[in-house]
C-alpha cells in the first residue's frame, strides 16, 4: 500500500536538502515505495490524479524516469499528463514535458 504521509514527508525532506548523498537516498526511498508492488503503484497513480501538489509534481520529475523503467505504464503517463495540465507553469518552468515523454516511451516499449 502506498503511504501518502510518508511520501509527503520524504518530498518535504528533499525540498529542504541540497546534500547530494541525502538527495540520492530520498529519491531511492521514494522509488521503492512507489514501485514496491502493483497495489502501491496503483495507489500512487490515484494520488497523482487526486492529491498531488505542485511541489510534489516538480520533484516527481527527478524520479519519473526510474519509475517508468521499473513500472512502464500508460496509466502513469495519463496521470502525469493530467498533472501537466493542472500545473502548466511548473511544467514549463521545470521542462517536465520531456520527463513525461520519456515515461511515455517506456510505456510504448512495454506495449
N, C-alpha and C positions, 0 to 999 in steps of 0.2 A: 504494500500500500504506500502511496506517495504521501509524504509528511509535509504538508503546506507550511506549517510553522517552522520546521527545520530548514526548509528551502529558503524561506524569508530571512531567517537568521543568518544562513550562510551568505546570501546575497548582500545583506547589510554588512557582514564581516568583510566581504570582498570590496564593497564600496569604500570601506574605511581603512584599507591597507594598500600600500604600494610596494610591499616587500615581496619580491618575486617568488621565493620559496613558498610563502603563505598563499599567494595567489594560485600557484600550481596545485597546492594541497586542497584549497577550497574548490577549485574547478574539478579536480578528480572526485571529491566527495559529492559534488552536485551531479556529475555524470553518472556515478554509481547509483545514487539514489533514484535518478530518473529512469535508468535503463536496467535496473536490477531484475525486473520481470515484466511480463506483459501488463499485469494489473497496475503496477506503479507507473508504467509508461502511459497507459490509457488515462489514468487519473491525472497525470501531468498534462496531457493534451487537453483534458477538460479544464484544468486550472488555467492553461493558456487562454482558452476560449472565454472563460468567465471572470477570472480574478487577477490575472497578471497585470502588474503596474508597469508604467513606462520605464521606470528604473530597472525592474526585473527583466523587461524585454531587452533593454540595452545590453545587460550583462549576459543574457541568453546567447547573444551573438558570439560571445567568447567561447562557448562550448557547443554550439549547434552543429558544427562540422563533425565533432566526435559523436554526438548523439545520433546524427544521421548515418554515420558509418556503422554504428552498433545496431541501431533500430531504423533502417530505411523505411519511411512511411509516408504515404500520401496524406494521411490524416494529420500528421505532424506538419507537413508543408502547408496544408489548408489552414491549420490553426496559426501558423507562423505568418501566412499572408493576411489573415484576419487581424493580427497584431499590427502589421504594416499599415493597414487601412485605419486602424484605431489610433495609431501613433505616427502620423505621416512626418512630423517634424523630426522625431528621433530616428525614423527610418532614413531620412535624408541626411541628417547631421552625422550619423554613425555609419552611413553607407551599408545599411543592413540588407538591402535587396540582394547584394552579392552573396550574403550568407544564406538567404532563402533559396537562391538559385542553386547553390551547392547542395543544399538539403534536397531540393527537387531532383537534381541529377542523381544523387544516391538512391532516391526512391524509384526513379525511372530505371536505373540499372538493375534494381531488385525485381522489377515487374516482369 
